[in-house]
Amino acid sequence: MDNQTTPNLTTLDAAIFRGIADGAAGRTTPAEEVFDELEARYMAMADERATS
């Protein structure tokens, strides 16, 4: 590996460990809730484009 890859992997490893810790601590959002929010956001964006 080169010197540019190593810091990126270190950052990725840290993010993965934070995610695992969040899940273990119950700091999660149900997927259905996230998908509902995304659907509403993108529907609003589509509606805005259709009326502009």
Stockholm file with secondary structure:
# STOCKHOLM 1.0

chainA/1-52         MDNQTTPNLTTLDAAIFRGIADGAAGRTTPAEEVFDELEARYMAMADERATS
#=GR chainA/1-52 SS CCTTHHHHHHHHHHHHHHHHHHHHTTCCCCHHHHHHHHHHHHHHHHHHHHHC
#=GC SS_cons        CCTTHHHHHHHHHHHHHHHHHHHHTTCCCCHHHHHHHHHHHHHHHHHHHHHC
//
